[in-house]
Amino acid sequence: MQRQQLVQNTLESNLIYAQKLANSTDEFLHSALQQLKVSAMLLEDMLGDEQRLQVEAERLRLQTDSFNSVLIIDQNGAVQATSPESLQLTGLSLDSPGVQDALAQKAPVISTPYLSTVGNFIVFISHPIFDKSGKYRGLVGGSLYLKKESILNRLLGHHPYRDGSYLYVVSAEKEIIYHPDTSRVGNVVEGNEVIDRVVQAQSGSMALTNSQGIRMLAGYAPVPLSGWGIVAQRPESATLEPLEGLMHQVINKTLPVAVISLLLVWWGARKIAKPLRQLAENARMMHSSGTESEISHVRSWYFEAHELKKALLMGMGFLKRNIEKLDKDNRTDPLTGLLNRRGLDQELRVCGHMRRMFAVISVDIDCFKQVNDTYGHDTGDIVLKELAVQMRNSIRSGDWACRIGGEEFLILLPDTTVEMAVEVAERLRAQVESTEMPEVGHITISLGVAVSAADGTDPAIVLKQADEKLYQAKHNGRNRVEA
């Protein structure tokens, strides 16, 4: 199990590392293309001016150190400027694959690796140049040397491990672009399942045997912009080396088994008796709070103790459910499921004890007597239930909706200002007014809002103020909020 865990951790680590480097490489390529795009826009006004073209080529190469060399080429493939000038390519017509492909596509291109005119194994990144009339005038491109020092080597060449782990990069054609062993750069690799997958834009991890016959744990990820694939791998032997040392320690430490076996009989007797003793002690304290938790944590590791524990917990659970049901029935209005007056008083005491500021919204259905007289009390009960649903939907999880009698309701909003309470009240009023009630149609409600002082106010005063505002809302025409 530990062996599998070590292997899995290494595979996951290499996958994350490969994905990180793939993202970094992709960002670098995006940045390089953006630099070339900006340079191509500047070159619109420089075409034909050899001195300015040479200055721009030098600037592009030296500004960010992204490219080993920079070329400005006209639409016929002739080099107009180059940096560094030591390449001595100015005036030559280039027929290298990267240049010819870029001239043919007339679009941004990241080439496949190839041997340049001056003998360097490179990747050529280019961007087309168009004049102000939209006519194609050539390209500006930068080269990355694959077998010499370059920004790509610096980006990929610092591996965090020194235990045989290494990183390599392949092109979409399975050609090695980067490898710690530079003699392998340019080789095409066939028959490698990791490379087959990564060039198909897949990412993942797997164990495999490399070309040297070494069992490796590899993570791989594609570079989307270029179609390259990055593979990070570590020898399986390096991953499992700590496990071998652990096994030696285990063997050495199990030698005193003869002494330990003499203690097993005494230990076994205590272990068998321990859960029974704990259950018996807790059974005597069943009336105390926390006893159920203590019983649930008893390790009843054999059948008889487990059955005793289960019976005790079932009995306590039944008792607890009955007490909770009685408490809920005591606090809840049976028709609407909202808090009743007793439940409201408990929550008000909590606010007072904690010296919390709170707001109260007193709610009353306008002309509810006419609903009962016209449609009957059963329909009136349906309206009350629907209003209770609307109230629940209008408040937060820590707020309380209450029915305190008849068609009178109340909302308790802890830690709420008068502005916030008025907003809740207005939202509820508008929602009720726009909702069609079963059989009755549309009803309206009046609401009164009152808020306690920041350092606490007698709840009875706040409730009375909310009722007064409710009556004021009724007096001022109903279907309104007064605060």
N, C-alpha and C positions, 0 to 999 in steps of 0.2 A: 504493500500500500504506500509506504514512504517512497519507494522507487518510482511508482506511477505518479505520485505527487510532484517529485523532483522533475521528472520528465515533462509533466504538464505545465509546471511553472516556467520551465525553460522555453518550451514552445510558445507559451503566451508572451513571455518577455521578448523573445525574438520577433514575434509578430508585431508587437507594439513598437519595437525599435525600428523594424522595417517600414511600418506605416508612417512613423514620425519622419524618417529620412525621405520617404517617398513624397510626403507633403512638403518637406523643405525643398527637395529638388524641384517639385512642380512649381512652388512659389518662385524659386530662382529662375526657372525657365520663363514663367510669366513676366518676371521683372526684366529679364534680358530682352524679351520681345517688345516690352513697353519702351525700353531704352532705344531699341532700334526704330520703333515707330516714331518716337519723338525726333530722332535724328533724321529719319526719312522726311518728316515735315519740314525740318530746317533746310535740308538739301534741295528742296524745290527751287530755292532762290540762288543756289550756289552752282548749279550745273554749268559746266564750261569754264569755271574759274578754278584752275588747278590748285592755286595756293590756298584758297578757302576750303576746298575739298580736303586737302592734306591736313589743314588745321582741325577740321571737324573729325577726321579719322583719328588723329592723335587724341583729341578731347574724349571721344567715345571710348577709346581703349584705356586711357589713364584715369578717367573720372571715377569709375567704380571697380576697376580691376576684374570685370566680369569676363572679359575675353582675352585670350592669348594674342590674337591678332584681329585687325579690322580691315575689311575691304569695301571699297565703293566701286561698283561695276556698272557699266552702261548696259543698255538693252541688247547689245551685240556680244556681251561677255567680255568686253575689254576693261581692264582694271584702270580706274581713273585716279585712285589714291589708295595708299596702304599704310598701315601702322602695325609694327615698326617698319621703317623704310628699308631696314636691312634685309627684308624678304626680297626686295628688288623685283616686285611684280608689276609695278606701274607701267602701263602701256601694253602689257601682255594680254592675250585673249585666253581665257581659262576654259578648259573642257572637262574639269573635274566633275564627278557625279553630283556633288552637292550644289555647285554653282549652276550646272545645266538644269537640274531639277527645279531650283528656285526660279530661274529665268522662264522655264516652261509654265510653271504654275502661276506666276505673277501674284503671289499671295505669301503671307508669312509661312515660313517652312523651318522645321527642325529636321535636319537630314539624318539619314542612317550613317553610321561610321564609315569612313573611306580614307584612302591614302591621298593626301593633298599633292599639289604640283611640286612643292618643295620637299616632299618626303615625310611629312608629319601625318600620323594617324589621328584624324580629327572628326568632330561633329560640327557642322556648319549651321548656324542659326541666322536667318535672314528676314528682311522685310522689304517689300517692293517700294519703289519711288515713283510717284506720279507727279506730273507738273500741274499747274493751276487749271489747265484745260482738261485734266483727267487722263492725259496720254501717258502710257507706261514709258519710263525713262531709265529703268535699271533697278538696282537694289543696293542696300547697305547690309553687310553681314559681319558676324563675328565668329571666330573659330575657338573651339575648346580642344586643347591638345590632350589626348587620352593617355599618352605614354610619358608625358612630361608634367611638370608642376603646373596646376591650373586651379581655378576656384572650385571645379568639380572634385578634384582630388582632395582639396582641403575640406570640402563639405562632407565627403564620404570617408575620409581616411582616418578619422579618430574614433576607433572602436573602444568601448569602455572596458573590455576584457583582454587579458593577456594569457589565455590558457588554451590557445589553439582556435579560438573563435575568430571569425573574419566575416567580411561583408563583400559582396560583389554585385555588379550591375550588368544586366544584359539588355540589348536592343530588342525591338519587335521581331528581328530576324534571328534571335538567339545568339547574337554575337556579343562577346564580352566587351563591355565598355570600360568598366573599372574592375580591378582586382589587385589585392596587395602584391601579388606576384605579377609585375608588369609584363613579363614574357607571355602571359596568358591573354593579355588584352588583344583583341582582334580575333581570337579563336571562336569558332561556332560550336556550340555544345548541343549534341543530340542525345536522346535517351535519358534525359534528366526530367523526372516527373514534376519537380518544383518549377523548373524553367518552362516546361510545357504549360503549366497552369498560369504562371504569372504573365506570360506574353499574351494570354487570352484574357487579361485584365481581371484575373481572380486574385484574391488575397486570402491568406490562411497560414496554417503551419502543419508540418508533418515530419516524421523521422524518415531518413533515407541514408543510403550508402553512397558517398561521393566517388569521384573518379579515382581517388587514391585508395579506395577500399575502406575508408574510415566512416564509421557510423556517426551521422550528424543529426542534430535537431534544428530544423530550419523554420524560419518565419519569412513570409514573402508578401510583397505588396506592389501594385503597379503604380507607375507615374502617369496619370491620365493624359497630360498634354502631349507627351512624346511617345507613349506606348512602351517605354522602358519598364523593366522590372527590377526591383531591389530585393536581394536575398540576404538575410542575416542568419548565420548558423554557428552552432557551438558543438564540439565533440560530445557525444553521449558519455564517454568515459570521464570527461571533466565534470559533467553534471552529477554523475553518480559517485564520484570520488569521496564526498563526505559520508555517503552511506556505508562504504566499506569500513571507514574508521569507526562509525557507530556500531557496526556489527561486532567488531573486535571488542569494543567496550562492553557490549551486552554479554558476550561470552565470558569475559573476565569477571564481570560482576555477578554472574549466576553460579559461580563455583561454590559459594557458601550455601548451596541449596540444602545440604544436610542439616545445617543448624536451623535454617528457616523452617524446614519441614517439622521440626520438633515443636515449633510454636503454632503450627497450623491448627492442631486440635483445640488448643485453648482459644485461639482466635475464632475458630468456627463456632464454638459453643456460644461465645459472646455475640457473634453476628446473628445467630438464629434467635437469641433471646431479645436482642435490641429492639426490633420493630414491635414485638409483643409488649415489652415494657413501655415503649413510647405511646402505643395505642391505649394501654390501660391508664396511664397517667393523664392523657388528654380526655379520655372518657369521663374521668372524675371532674374535669374542668369544662364540661361541655357548655355550661352557661356563660363562660367568659368570652369576651370578644377576642378574635384572633385564633380561637381554637381550631376552626375549620382550616385555616391556612396551615397551622402546625400539623394537623392530621394529614393534609394533602402532601406535605413535604416528608412524611415518614416513608422510608424506603422499604416497602413491603415486597421483598424480592422473591418470596416463595408463596405458593398458592394459598395456604391457610391464612397467612398474615394479610395477603392481598384481599381475600374475601372479607375479612374482618374490617379492614380499612374501607372497602367499598360500601359495606353496610352502614358504618358510622357516617360516612360522607353523604350517603343517600338520605339517611334520617335527618342530618343537619340541613341538607339542601331542601328537603320538604318543609322543615320548620321555617327556614329562612324565606322560602317562597311565599308561605302563608303570611308571614309577618310583613313582607314587602307588599303583598296584595292588600292586606288590611291597611297598611300605611298609605298606599296609593288611593284606595277607596276613600280613606279619611280626608285626603287632600284634593280629590278630583271631583269635578262636577260630572255626574253619570250621563247626562244628556250629550254634552259637547266634548267631554274629555279634557276640558281646560281646568286650570286650578280653580278650586272654590275659595270661599272667603278664608277658610282655615289655612289652606295652602298659601294664599296671598299674605296672610299675617306672618307665616313662618319666613317667607322671603323678605318681607319688610324688616323683620327682626335681624336677619342676616345683614342687610344693608346698614341698619343702625349700628350693629355690633362692629362692623368693619369701617364705620364712618364713611360710607361710600355715597357720593352724590347720586341721586336717581330722579327720573322723571316719571310722571303718572299721566296716562291718557284715559279719561273716563268716556265711555262709549254708550250711546243709547240709540235704539232703532226708532226712527220717527214714525209716529202713528201706528205703533205695533198693535194696539188694541183693535184697530180696524182690520188688520190682517186676521187676528183670531176670530173676530166677530163675523167676518165675511167668508173666510175659507176654513175655519175650524182650527182647533188647537193642534191637530196632527200636522197640518200644513205649517202652522206657526213654529212647531218644533223643527221641521225641515229647514225653515228660514234661519232659525237660531244655529243649527248645525252648520249650515253653509257660511254664515257669518263667522263662526269659529274657525272654519278652514281659511277664510280670507284673512283673518287676524294672524293665524299662524304663518301664513305666507308673507306677511308684511313685516315680520320682526326678525331679529338676529337669534342665533342659537342660545345666547345667554340672557335673552329677554323672556318675560313671562306674560302669557295671555290668560285672563281670568274671567269667569262668569260669577258675578256676585249676587245675582238674583234676577228672575224674570228676563226682560230684554236688556238688562243693564250689564255691561261688560267693562273690563278695566285692563289696561296694558301697563306693566311695570318694566321700565327701561333703566337698568343700572348704568352708571357712568355716562349719562347722556345730558347734553345741554338742551336748553329750551328750543333753540333753532333746530337741532336734530330731531327732537320730539315732535315739533310742529311738522317737519318734513314727513316723518312716519305717519302722523295723523292725516295729513293731506293726501298722502299716497293711498292710505286705507280708505278714506272717504271717497276718493275718485274711483278706486277699484270697485267698491261696493255699488256706487251709483251706476257704473257701466256694466255690472254683471246682472244677468237676468236670472232671477230666482225661480225655482220650480213652481208652477201654478200661479204664483203671485205676480211675477214680472219683475219690474225694477223697484227697489226700495232705496231709501236714503238713511243716513245716520248723522247724528250730531256728536261732536267731540269737544271735550274740555281738557286742556293741558295745564299741568302745574309741575314745577321743578323744585327740588329741595335746595337748600343753600350748600355751598361747597364743603362746609365743615359739619354738615348733617342738620336736619330739621326733623321735628316730631312728625312721623309718618301720618298721624291723624290730621295734622294741619294741612299737609300736602294733599291728602285725599279730599279733605273738605274744600280746598281751593279748586281742585279739579272738578268736583261736583258743581261748585258755583259757576265755573266757566262753562260747564255743560249746560246748565240752566240758562246761562246767558246766550249760548249758541241756539238753544231752543227758542228763546225770546226774540232773537234777532232774525228768525225766519227758518230755522232748521237747515239741515244739509250743509253745515259749516263747522269750522274749527275756531275756537276761542282759546287763547293762551294767556 
